């Protein structure tokens, strides 16, 4: 007797936006992958494969330079999705910047399915500030008002306007999909209610949060004003840290999020000119959501900009503040070098162990962020 394979009823693509609780949502989804599968929702492949697939879809030349197996990751996810009889979720925030032509190809690769897009969103000024900080944590050297960077891939790269300007994302994905299948989930200011965002997200998927083990809080730590400006200046001296692995491990992971820098948590703002542009971009997106037939899952007023007038601009950080932050960082770096050296010496003294030693095999103690 022949077996007839039925295509998935719905394929959900969570395309971002970046810095809108995506890491928290992905942690929750992948942490409950087996349970969700039993309930009929498949997350195909491995988590990293979704990142690689987002590069593949956007024809990012950096895909080939990524470590591991980078051959046709999007095709791999599609093949597994089409072999599954139920719903499918593919999630990575770098999908957001896909061009209209690339979105057409995504949908064409999923025949006989009902493709839906989920977009998590937040107020444009707050999102812009978080994006600039993330850019710096990934090795960038540009000032806040120079973001996003110009370049040949600004139109589909993960750092340009199309990666986080909600109106552009709606235009591109809405040009291919029916607007009622583009689901926008506004996020509360300050990422204060991630569990509530998760419940709304699961609701779009036809799932509930009962029985799920969920993270306690959002995963990504934020730097304060002085620390992010210090890191931006340090980046100017890190010419050898250009690969994605080096940037992710040492600049973002160690310097940016490893507790080496102080943790003032002081919020900041861009220039008034930049802020006016951001407000206009946000208003354009809100108008599209009010009048364009998109499915808004939550309160649209959450996308309204908050008050930023009491914040400082990064250019206002003075030399004394920079020196104080750098002094703390140097002290913590010295402590880590001492720990590293002691571990190396202990390994060398053990005759039964190989004498080879590598930085990549050493784990520095994770610090709890603390003021100053």
Protein Blocks (a to p, Z undefined) as FASTA:
>chain_A
ZZdddddfbdcddebjehihkmmmmmmmmmmmmmmmmnopacehjfklmmmmmmmmnopa
klmmpgcjfehkllmmmmmmmmpcbdcddddfklmmpcfklmmmmmmmmghiacdddddd
ddfklmmmmmmmmmmmnopabdfklpccedfklmmpckbmklmpmklmmmmmmmmmcfkl
pccddddehilammlmmmmmmmmnopafehiacdfbdfbdcddfklmmmmmmmmmmmmml
mbfklmmmmmmmmmmmnomaccekpacdddfklmmmmmmmmmmmmmmmmmnopacedjfk
lmpccdfklpccfklpcfklmmmmmmmmmmmmmmmmmmmmmmmmmmmmpmkbcfbdcfkl
pccddddddeZZ
